Amino acid sequence: MATKTQTPKAAAPNPAPAPQSTTTTGWLTIANLEQLLEDVNSMLADLRVDMQTEALTHAERMRLLGSGVRRYGFIDKVSDVAASNPEFAPAFFNDDDLKETLRKIEILRNISAAFQQLQRMTDDVLLQVSDSAFQMALAYYNTVREASRRRQPGAQAIFRILQAFFRRGKASSEEPTEHEVERDLRALLHGKKDGQIIIKNERPHMVGGKHEIIDEVHSGRAAVKEVIEAETGK
C-alpha cells in the first residue's frame, strides 16, 4: 500500500530578539536629560551676558587670524624677546598685556576642548538612543508586515502607512549645471542675489588633483557642481 508523502508545514519565523532600550537605564533618564538641557541652556545664557560677544560672520572668521601651533609659538616667542629687549617695542606695546592674552588663549583652548568632548559624548549617546528607538519601531513594523501578508484585519492599512517611510523617491541631482553656475555668477555680479560661489583647485594638472565648484546661490543651499580627481597612472 502506497503511502502519501506529506509536505512538512513551514515553520513559523522566530521572532526577532527584543531590542534593548537605552532610554530608561542608569543615569540616562528623561528627567536627568531635561535637567542637563536646562543647565546647559542656563550656562550658555550666562556666558552670552558675561562674555558680551556675538557670533562671527563667515567674512569675519576669514579675516581674523587664529592661534594655531605655529602662530601661538610666534606670539609666545615675541613675548619672551620683548621682555628682554623692550627698546624695540612700539609705543602702544605692553608685554604684560601680551602675556595675559596668551594665558587667555590657553584657558579658552581648554574650554573649547571640554565643550568638544561634551559634544562628542552627546553625539555618541544620541546615536545609540536613536538606533535603539529605530530597532523598536522596526520590530513593530515587521510584525505588522507579517500580519498584512496573512491578511489579518486592520494590518494592511497600518502597513501601507508605515511602508511609505521605506519607499525611495526618484533620485534627483543636487548638482547645479554649468549654465546655472554662470547664471548665479551674473546675478551676484549685478547684486541681484545673496550668496557665494567657491571654485577650488588642488594641484591641478600635476601628478594628481581635485577641481571643485561650490555654488551657494543655487537652490538656496550649497551644492557641489563637480569634483574631478585624478591620480598618476589613471
C-alpha positions as CSV (number, residue, x, y, z in Angstrom):
1,M,0.0,0.0,0.0
2,A,1.5,3.3,-1.1
3,T,1.8,5.9,1.5
4,K,1.1,9.6,0.7
5,T,4.0,11.9,1.1
6,Q,3.1,14.7,3.5
7,T,4.6,18.1,2.8
8,P,6.1,19.5,6.0
9,K,4.5,22.6,7.3
10,A,6.5,25.8,7.1
11,A,7.9,26.7,10.4
12,A,6.8,30.0,11.9
13,P,9.6,32.5,11.8
14,N,11.4,33.0,15.1
15,P,10.6,36.5,16.5
16,A,13.5,38.9,16.5
17,P,15.0,39.4,19.9
18,A,13.6,42.4,21.6
19,P,15.9,45.4,21.2
20,Q,17.5,46.7,24.4
21,S,16.3,50.1,25.3
22,T,18.9,52.6,26.5
23,T,16.5,55.3,27.4
24,T,15.4,54.2,30.8
25,T,18.6,52.5,32.2
26,G,21.2,54.0,34.5
27,W,21.6,57.8,34.5
28,L,20.1,58.2,31.0
29,T,16.5,59.1,32.1
30,I,14.2,61.7,30.7
31,A,14.3,63.6,34.0
32,N,18.1,63.8,34.0
33,L,18.3,64.7,30.4
34,E,15.8,67.5,30.8
35,Q,17.8,68.8,33.8
36,L,21.0,68.6,31.8
37,L,19.5,70.6,29.0
38,E,18.2,73.2,31.4
39,D,21.7,73.5,33.0
40,V,23.4,73.9,29.6
41,N,21.0,76.5,28.4
42,S,21.3,78.4,31.6
43,M,25.1,78.3,31.4
44,L,25.1,79.5,27.8
45,A,22.7,82.3,28.6
46,D,25.0,83.5,31.4
47,L,28.1,83.2,29.1
48,R,26.4,85.3,26.5
49,V,25.9,88.1,29.0
50,D,29.3,87.8,30.7
51,M,31.4,87.4,27.5
52,Q,29.4,90.1,25.7
53,T,30.2,88.7,22.3
54,E,28.2,88.0,19.2
55,A,28.6,85.2,16.7
56,L,31.1,86.0,14.0
57,T,30.1,86.1,10.4
58,H,31.8,83.9,7.7
59,A,33.6,87.0,6.4
60,E,34.8,88.0,9.9
61,R,36.1,84.5,10.5
62,M,38.0,84.6,7.2
63,R,39.6,87.9,8.1
64,L,40.6,87.2,11.7
65,L,43.8,85.3,12.4
66,G,43.6,82.4,14.9
67,S,46.3,81.0,17.1
68,G,47.4,77.7,15.7
69,V,50.6,75.9,16.9
70,R,52.8,78.0,14.7
71,R,51.2,81.3,15.4
72,Y,51.0,80.6,19.1
73,G,54.7,79.8,19.1
74,F,55.4,83.1,17.4
75,I,53.3,85.1,19.9
76,D,55.0,83.3,22.8
77,K,58.4,83.9,21.4
78,V,57.7,87.6,20.9
79,S,56.5,87.9,24.5
80,D,59.8,86.5,25.7
81,V,62.0,88.5,23.4
82,A,60.1,91.7,24.0
83,A,60.6,91.3,27.8
84,S,64.4,91.1,27.3
85,N,64.6,93.8,24.6
86,P,61.9,96.4,25.4
87,E,63.7,99.1,23.4
88,F,62.3,97.7,20.2
89,A,58.7,97.7,21.4
90,P,56.3,100.3,19.8
91,A,54.7,102.9,21.9
92,F,51.4,101.1,22.3
93,F,53.0,97.7,23.0
94,N,52.7,96.2,26.5
95,D,54.4,92.9,27.2
96,D,52.3,92.2,30.3
97,D,49.1,92.5,28.2
98,L,50.6,90.1,25.7
99,K,51.4,87.6,28.4
100,E,47.9,87.9,29.9
101,T,46.4,87.4,26.4
102,L,48.5,84.2,26.0
103,R,47.1,82.9,29.2
104,K,43.6,83.6,28.0
105,I,44.3,81.7,24.8
106,E,45.4,78.7,26.9
107,I,42.3,78.7,29.0
108,L,39.9,79.2,26.1
109,R,41.6,76.3,24.3
110,N,40.9,74.1,27.3
111,I,37.3,75.3,27.5
112,S,36.8,74.6,23.8
113,A,38.3,71.1,24.2
114,A,35.9,70.4,27.1
115,F,32.9,71.5,25.0
116,Q,34.1,69.4,22.1
117,Q,34.3,66.4,24.4
118,L,30.8,67.1,25.7
119,Q,29.5,67.4,22.1
120,R,31.2,64.1,21.2
121,M,29.7,62.3,24.2
122,T,26.3,63.8,23.4
123,D,26.5,62.7,19.8
124,D,27.5,59.2,20.7
125,V,24.6,58.8,23.2
126,L,22.2,60.4,20.7
127,L,23.3,57.8,18.1
128,Q,22.9,54.9,20.5
129,V,19.4,56.1,21.6
130,S,18.3,56.8,18.1
131,D,19.4,53.3,16.9
132,S,17.5,51.8,19.9
133,A,14.4,53.7,19.0
134,F,14.6,52.7,15.3
135,Q,15.1,49.0,16.2
136,M,12.0,49.1,18.4
137,A,10.0,50.8,15.7
138,L,11.3,48.3,13.1
139,A,10.3,45.4,15.2
140,Y,6.7,46.7,15.3
141,Y,6.8,47.3,11.5
142,N,8.0,43.8,10.8
143,T,5.1,42.4,12.9
144,V,2.6,44.5,11.0
145,R,4.1,43.4,7.7
146,E,3.8,39.7,8.5
147,A,0.2,40.3,9.7
148,S,-0.5,42.1,6.5
149,R,0.8,39.1,4.5
150,R,-1.5,36.8,6.4
151,R,-4.3,39.3,5.6
152,Q,-5.1,39.9,9.3
153,P,-7.8,42.5,9.6
154,G,-6.5,46.0,10.0
155,A,-2.9,45.2,9.3
156,Q,-2.9,46.2,5.7
157,A,-3.9,49.8,6.3
158,I,-1.2,50.2,9.0
159,F,1.4,48.5,6.8
160,R,0.7,50.9,3.9
161,I,1.1,53.9,6.3
162,L,4.4,52.6,7.6
163,Q,5.7,51.3,4.3
164,A,5.8,54.9,2.9
165,F,8.8,55.6,5.1
166,F,10.8,52.9,3.2
167,R,9.9,54.0,-0.3
168,R,12.7,55.8,-2.1
169,G,11.6,58.7,-4.3
170,K,13.1,59.4,-7.7
171,A,16.7,60.3,-7.4
172,S,17.3,64.0,-8.1
173,S,20.7,65.5,-8.7
174,E,21.6,68.4,-6.4
175,E,24.5,69.4,-8.6
176,P,24.0,72.6,-10.5
177,T,24.7,72.7,-14.2
178,E,27.3,74.9,-15.8
179,H,24.5,77.1,-17.1
180,E,23.1,77.5,-13.5
181,V,26.5,78.4,-12.1
182,E,27.1,81.0,-14.8
183,R,23.6,82.4,-14.2
184,D,24.2,82.7,-10.4
185,L,27.6,84.3,-11.1
186,R,26.0,87.0,-13.2
187,A,23.3,87.5,-10.5
188,L,26.0,88.0,-7.9
189,L,28.0,90.4,-10.0
190,H,24.9,92.6,-10.6
191,G,23.8,92.4,-6.9
192,K,20.6,90.5,-7.6
193,K,21.2,87.6,-5.3
194,D,22.9,86.8,-2.0
195,G,25.4,84.0,-1.6
196,Q,28.8,83.0,-2.9
197,I,30.4,80.7,-5.5
198,I,33.6,78.9,-4.5
199,I,35.9,77.3,-7.0
200,K,38.7,75.2,-5.5
201,N,41.7,73.7,-7.3
202,E,44.1,71.4,-5.6
203,R,47.3,70.6,-7.5
204,P,45.7,70.9,-11.0
205,H,47.4,69.3,-14.0
206,M,50.1,67.7,-11.8
207,V,50.6,64.1,-10.5
208,G,47.0,64.3,-9.2
209,G,44.5,66.9,-8.5
210,K,41.0,68.0,-7.5
211,H,38.7,70.5,-9.0
212,E,35.6,71.5,-7.1
213,I,32.9,74.1,-7.6
214,I,30.5,75.0,-4.7
215,D,27.5,77.1,-5.6
216,E,25.8,78.5,-2.5
217,V,23.4,80.5,-4.6
218,H,21.8,77.6,-6.5
219,S,18.6,76.4,-4.8
220,G,19.3,78.4,-1.8
221,R,21.8,76.0,-0.4
222,A,25.4,74.8,-1.0
223,A,25.7,72.4,-3.9
224,V,28.8,70.8,-5.4
225,K,28.8,71.1,-9.2
226,E,31.6,68.8,-9.9
227,V,34.5,67.1,-8.3
228,I,37.2,65.8,-10.6
229,E,40.0,63.8,-9.0
230,A,43.0,62.5,-10.9
231,E,45.8,60.2,-9.9
232,T,49.0,59.2,-11.5
233,G,48.6,56.4,-14.0
234,K,44.8,56.9,-14.4
